[in-house]
Amino acid sequence: MSRETVFVTGGTGFIGSAVLESLAARDVSLRALVRGSAGPDLPADAVQGDLTDIAPWERALPAGGTVLHCAAVTGKAPARVHHAVNDAATAALLDACARAGVGRFVFVSSVAARFPDRRRYPYAQSKAAAEAAVRSSSLEWVIARPTQVLGPGSAIADGLRRLACGPIGVRFGTGRVPMQPIHVRDAARALVWLATEGPPGIEVDLGGPEVLTAGELLRRFRLGAGRSGGPWLPVPLGPVRAVLGALEPFALPILPLTAGQLASFVEGNAGVARPPFPPGLPAPEHDLETMLADRNDDG
Ligand SMILES: NC(=O)c1ccc[n+]([C@@H]2O[C@H](COP(=O)([O-])OP(=O)(O)OC[C@H]3O[C@@H](n4cnc5c(N)ncnc54)[C@H](OP(=O)(O)O)[C@@H]3O)[C@@H](O)[C@H]2O)c1
């Protein structure tokens, strides 16, 4: 019998590369969508292509196999780019997968997709729209929503460190909303399980072992950097997000961050169910101290 084929998008990214590493240890045939040049260490057959132009590489989608869709625009980008890549291209990929006879489609969403207020957050809007497309597809699907993913190469960890670890720590909002960060290797293991063993038709939040407030998370970053527990500069979120939102249409490239990127300080960033859910989902193995310490030397 031929080995199952898993096709990964976003395999060159922070989470996708950990997913490929984890999948490479399994008895599966691996393909990865790569839009630049594939590094020599890519543990998969590279499929050259861009998510926004599927026709040239559609034939590489595995009939009867699995697509693990990690690719997305994640950082500071115009709303139209978030919608084109995260929403429209995901819908087009679902159609292509249905034509190709793909068995399972695992969509890597975000807990931000279910933030009640997504008005100033095009990323969250695009993820929510993509989730709706996944739910209405004819494929066997799974939706996974990581919380904030930390570990070596985490852009979020770098951002939180910058806020917390200056001479005066910066804290947006009350600092009382819940956070539940997860280590990248734990998120990757859970995604691989969902792609290869878990039940279909489920939506699952992927959070880490500890729920703590945003203020405490920043404080732990600060202590981890060898600083004292304070002082803190509290910054009111409402006015800052309003100003950022007003400037973004014409000044996005020069803004340090966006209104959307601050949404987690309003809504929190925790999963609704503590792992392990569903039964069998690998529980996180890395505690918060490990996540805080685990970074690139230059990160
Ligand atoms: N990091 C987190 O804390 C976090 C939390 C919740 C959910 N997520 C979700 O997890 C997934 C992975 O996030 P990440 O942090 O690993 O992001 P990342 O490091 O920014 O990686 C994004 C990946 O998507 C690829 N990509 C972007 N646009 C593409 C396009 N038009 N065509 C083909 N590939 C494209 C990138 O390719 P290139 O290498 O060519 O740029 C890269 O491989 C995303 O869906 C994200 O929304 C992340």
The ligand as an SDF file (V2000), in Angstrom:
LIG
                    3D

 48 52  0  0  0  0  0  0  0  0999 V2000
    2.3880   32.5190   15.0000 N   0  0  0  0  0  0  0  0  0  0  0  0
    1.3090   32.5380   15.7920 C   0  0  0  0  0  0  0  0  0  0  0  0
    1.3960   32.8990   16.9770 O   0  0  0  0  0  0  0  0  0  0  0  0
   -0.0250   32.0990   15.2570 C   0  0  0  0  0  0  0  0  0  0  0  0
   -1.1290   32.0990   16.1390 C   0  0  0  0  0  0  0  0  0  0  0  0
   -2.3600   31.6660   15.6730 C   0  0  0  0  0  0  0  0  0  0  0  0
   -2.4990   31.2400   14.3550 C   0  0  0  0  0  0  0  0  0  0  0  0
   -1.4190   31.2640   13.5090 N   0  0  0  0  0  0  0  0  0  0  0  0
   -1.6060   30.7940   12.1430 C   0  0  0  0  0  0  0  0  0  0  0  0
   -0.6540   29.7750   11.8860 O   0  0  0  0  0  0  0  0  0  0  0  0
   -0.2870   29.7810   10.5150 C   0  0  0  0  0  0  0  0  0  0  0  0
    1.2230   29.8800   10.4120 C   0  0  0  0  0  0  0  0  0  0  0  0
    1.6480   31.0790   11.0540 O   0  0  0  0  0  0  0  0  0  0  0  0
    3.1960   31.4410   11.1760 P   0  0  0  0  0  0  0  0  0  0  0  0
    3.3600   32.2050   12.4290 O   0  0  0  0  0  0  0  0  0  0  0  0
    4.0090   30.2410   10.9340 O   0  0  0  0  0  0  0  0  0  0  0  0
    3.3480   32.4550    9.9590 O   0  0  0  0  0  0  0  0  0  0  0  0
    4.6470   32.8260    9.1320 P   0  0  0  0  0  0  0  0  0  0  0  0
    5.8980   32.4710    9.8370 O   0  0  0  0  0  0  0  0  0  0  0  0
    4.4240   34.2550    8.7190 O   0  0  0  0  0  0  0  0  0  0  0  0
    4.5650   31.8980    7.8460 O   0  0  0  0  0  0  0  0  0  0  0  0
    3.6020   32.1300    6.8610 C   0  0  0  0  0  0  0  0  0  0  0  0
    3.7950   31.0950    5.7790 C   0  0  0  0  0  0  0  0  0  0  0  0
    2.8040   31.3360    4.7690 O   0  0  0  0  0  0  0  0  0  0  0  0
    3.4640   31.4160    3.5160 C   0  0  0  0  0  0  0  0  0  0  0  0
    2.7300   32.2960    2.6170 N   0  0  0  0  0  0  0  0  0  0  0  0
    2.2950   33.5570    2.8650 C   0  0  0  0  0  0  0  0  0  0  0  0
    1.6970   34.0400    1.7690 N   0  0  0  0  0  0  0  0  0  0  0  0
    1.7470   33.0760    0.8320 C   0  0  0  0  0  0  0  0  0  0  0  0
    1.3140   32.9870   -0.5170 C   0  0  0  0  0  0  0  0  0  0  0  0
    0.6910   33.9990   -1.1260 N   0  0  0  0  0  0  0  0  0  0  0  0
    1.5290   31.8310   -1.2000 N   0  0  0  0  0  0  0  0  0  0  0  0
    2.1700   30.7980   -0.6010 C   0  0  0  0  0  0  0  0  0  0  0  0
    2.6240   30.8290    0.6710 N   0  0  0  0  0  0  0  0  0  0  0  0
    2.4140   31.9600    1.3640 C   0  0  0  0  0  0  0  0  0  0  0  0
    4.8440   31.9650    3.8360 C   0  0  0  0  0  0  0  0  0  0  0  0
    5.7160   31.7310    2.7650 O   0  0  0  0  0  0  0  0  0  0  0  0
    7.1020   32.5310    2.5700 P   0  0  0  0  0  0  0  0  0  0  0  0
    8.1130   31.8210    3.4290 O   0  0  0  0  0  0  0  0  0  0  0  0
    7.3660   32.4380    1.1280 O   0  0  0  0  0  0  0  0  0  0  0  0
    6.8450   33.9450    3.0290 O   0  0  0  0  0  0  0  0  0  0  0  0
    5.1650   31.1760    5.0930 C   0  0  0  0  0  0  0  0  0  0  0  0
    5.5800   29.8710    4.7540 O   0  0  0  0  0  0  0  0  0  0  0  0
   -1.0110   30.9620    9.8940 C   0  0  0  0  0  0  0  0  0  0  0  0
   -2.1780   30.4870    9.2660 O   0  0  0  0  0  0  0  0  0  0  0  0
   -1.3670   31.8290   11.0710 C   0  0  0  0  0  0  0  0  0  0  0  0
   -2.5120   32.6000   10.8190 O   0  0  0  0  0  0  0  0  0  0  0  0
   -0.1890   31.6870   13.9270 C   0  0  0  0  0  0  0  0  0  0  0  0
  1  2  1  0
  2  3  2  0
  2  4  1  0
  4  5  1  0
  4 48  2  0
  5  6  2  0
  6  7  1  0
  7  8  2  0
  8  9  1  0
  8 48  1  0
  9 10  1  0
  9 46  1  0
 10 11  1  0
 11 12  1  0
 11 44  1  0
 12 13  1  0
 13 14  1  0
 14 15  2  0
 14 16  1  0
 14 17  1  0
 17 18  1  0
 18 19  2  0
 18 20  1  0
 18 21  1  0
 21 22  1  0
 22 23  1  0
 23 24  1  0
 23 42  1  0
 24 25  1  0
 25 26  1  0
 25 36  1  0
 26 27  1  0
 26 35  1  0
 27 28  2  0
 28 29  1  0
 29 30  1  0
 29 35  2  0
 30 31  1  0
 30 32  2  0
 32 33  1  0
 33 34  2  0
 34 35  1  0
 36 37  1  0
 36 42  1  0
 37 38  1  0
 38 39  2  0
 38 40  1  0
 38 41  1  0
 42 43  1  0
 44 45  1  0
 44 46  1  0
 46 47  1  0
M  CHG  2   8   1  16  -1
M  END
$$$$
